[in-house]
Amino acid sequence: MLRSACSTLRIVVLLSVLLFLSGASTLLLAASFDGVSGSLPAFATTLSLLLMLLGPCLLVVTAGLALLPGISRHLDACQH
């Protein structure tokens, strides 16, 4: 259990960073659709916003769960 709690925390942090970076790159892609009309630029912008908000939200939820006493005891023994 201890090993899985530590590795799960690392995976969540990496996933959060990847979500944020993919949202930023999607936003740059949406900006390149400047002269294009239609729903593709709006879809890309909406997707980038969702991805960029999902990353920090995932970190906040994980931090809240890490404060729970049972999980906190398991995370105290993680080697950084």
C-alpha positions as CSV (number, residue, x, y, z in Angstrom):
1,M,0.0,0.0,0.0
2,L,2.8,2.4,0.9
3,R,4.5,1.9,-2.5
4,S,1.3,2.4,-4.4
5,A,0.4,5.6,-2.5
6,C,3.8,7.2,-3.3
7,S,3.7,6.2,-6.9
8,T,0.1,7.3,-7.3
9,L,1.0,10.7,-6.0
10,R,3.8,11.0,-8.5
11,I,1.6,9.9,-11.3
12,V,-1.1,12.4,-10.4
13,V,1.5,15.2,-10.4
14,L,2.9,14.2,-13.7
15,L,-0.6,13.8,-15.2
16,S,-1.5,17.3,-13.9
17,V,1.5,18.8,-15.6
18,L,0.8,16.9,-18.8
19,L,-2.8,18.1,-18.8
20,F,-1.7,21.7,-18.3
21,L,0.9,21.6,-21.0
22,S,-1.4,19.9,-23.5
23,G,-3.9,22.6,-22.8
24,A,-1.3,25.3,-23.5
25,S,-0.2,23.6,-26.7
26,T,-3.9,23.3,-27.8
27,L,-4.3,27.0,-27.1
28,L,-1.4,27.8,-29.3
29,L,-2.9,25.6,-32.0
30,A,-6.2,27.3,-31.7
31,A,-4.4,30.7,-32.1
32,S,-3.0,29.5,-35.4
33,F,-6.6,29.1,-36.7
34,D,-7.0,32.9,-36.8
35,G,-8.5,33.3,-40.2
36,V,-10.5,30.1,-40.2
37,S,-14.2,30.3,-39.7
38,G,-16.4,27.6,-38.3
39,S,-16.4,25.6,-35.1
40,L,-12.9,24.2,-35.2
41,P,-11.2,27.3,-33.5
42,A,-14.0,27.4,-30.9
43,F,-13.7,23.7,-30.2
44,A,-9.9,23.9,-29.8
45,T,-10.1,27.0,-27.5
46,T,-12.7,25.3,-25.3
47,L,-10.7,22.1,-25.2
48,S,-7.6,24.0,-24.2
49,L,-9.5,25.8,-21.5
50,L,-10.8,22.6,-20.1
51,L,-7.4,20.9,-20.1
52,M,-5.7,23.9,-18.5
53,L,-8.3,24.0,-15.7
54,L,-8.4,20.2,-15.2
55,G,-4.7,20.0,-14.3
56,P,-4.8,22.3,-11.3
57,C,-8.1,20.9,-10.2
58,L,-6.6,17.5,-10.1
59,L,-3.8,18.8,-7.9
60,V,-6.2,20.5,-5.5
61,V,-8.3,17.3,-5.1
62,T,-5.2,15.2,-4.6
63,A,-3.9,17.7,-2.0
64,G,-7.2,17.5,-0.2
65,L,-7.2,13.7,-0.2
66,A,-3.6,13.7,1.0
67,L,-4.7,15.6,4.1
68,L,-6.9,12.8,5.2
69,P,-5.3,11.0,8.2
70,G,-5.2,7.5,6.8
71,I,-3.6,8.6,3.5
72,S,-1.4,11.1,5.2
73,R,0.2,8.3,7.3
74,H,1.0,6.4,4.2
75,L,2.5,9.4,2.4
76,D,4.7,10.3,5.4
77,A,6.9,7.4,4.7
78,C,7.5,8.2,1.1
79,Q,11.1,8.7,0.1
80,H,11.6,11.9,-1.9
